[in-house]
């Protein structure tokens, strides 16, 4: 019965990554938590992975507020360079 719940570390990291995006099933999450009982390295990986995700989400929110646009002068200069190469 419990053999079906046993997963490898590779499978655990895959489930961890899927869980970040809300794609992991309940069964996969149960398998992952059972795996954490005997593997502290995967538990640490998941903890660090979640921390990096939260840092990135915070950074991406502030980055979206900044407009990254080329000036009209830069656009015209780029067009000129591209036309010369063709």
N, C-alpha and C positions, 0 to 999 in steps of 0.2 A: 504494500500500500504506500509506504513512504518512499519507495524507489522512484515513483512518479514525481515526487516533489524535490528530488535531489538534482541540482544543476551544477554546471562547471562555472569557473570564474569568468570565462568568456561569455557564457550565456547570461551571467549576472550583470556584467557590464552592458550588454546589449539591452537587457530589460531596464537597467538604470537609465540608459540614454532614451529609451522609448518613454519611460515614465516622465522625463523632463518635458516632453511635448504632449503628455496626456494620452499616449497611445498604448500604454501597458494595460493588459486585462487584470482582473482581480486575481485570477489564478497565478498569473506571472508575478504579481506583487507578493502573493503569499509565498511562492517559491523563493523570491528574492529575500524576503525577511527570514525565512528558514535558513537560507544560505548565510545570512549575516551572523547567525548564531555560532557558526563554526569558522567563519572567515572574516577576520577583522580588517584585512586589507581591502576587500570589496566594500565593506561598510565605510571605510575611510575614503575610498574612491568616490562613492556615492555622495558622501558629505561634502567633499571638495568640489565635485561636479555641480552640486546644487548651489554652492556658494559662488562659483564662477558664473553660473547662469544668472543668479540674482544680481551680481555686479554688472554683468553685461546688459541685462534688462534696464537697470538704472542708467547706465551710460547711454544706451540707445535712445531712451526717452529724451534725454537732454540734447542728444545729437540731432534728433528729428526737428527740434525747435529752431536750429540754425539752418539758414538757407545757404546752400552751396551753389552759387550761380556764377557763370562767367559774365564779365562785363561785355557790353556791346562792342567795345573796341577790341577786346580779346577774341571775340567770336569772328569779327571781320578779319582780323589778322590770321586766325586759324584757317578760315575759308580761303584766304589768299595763298597761304602756304600749300594747302591741299590742291588748289587749282594749278599751281605751278608744277606740282609733282605729277599731275595727270597729263 
